[in-house]
Amino acid sequence: MRCIRAATPADMAQLARLEAEASPHPWHERDYQDSLQAGHQFALCCEQDEILAWAVSMTILDEVHLLNIATSLPHQGQGHARHLLQAVMHDAKAQGAYRMLLEVRESNHGARQLYLKTGFSQNGLRKHYYPAENGREHAILMEAML
């Protein structure tokens, strides 16, 4: 049975390891620790004790900025990230947020499709935002009204 839970400091090393296996541009353990210390919200989609997907967000007044969302490699393409994102959006709305914002790599077509299917629309572009193998990559700015 799938469940959503908050992350703890003990989860940070595992999140970094799982993301390193699943992403060419992963967050590192220190990034996760810093984010947790900064008070960002962590949501984990789990099945028993196994982490399937995770999301990190930051609330600023009545907006939520999705900082990171990922799915462990063996569980990609099974709807866990969509389930988690919908739960994060629902919780943000329940806490008074009216919209969610994010940046996504222009080359990350899978994530862009996930966001479009979850109610996001493109509202801008940050040129040369992300480091990439051959220089820099643009970020697509997206938002969803909650």
Secondary structure, 3 states (H helix, E strand, C coil): CEEEEECCHHHHHHHHHHHHHHCCCCCCHHHHHHHHHCCCEEEEEEECCEEEEEEEEEEECCEEEEEEEEECHHHCCCCHHHHHHHHHHHHHHHCCCCEEEEEEECCCHHHHHHHHHCCCEEEEEEEEEEEECCEEEEEEEEEEEC
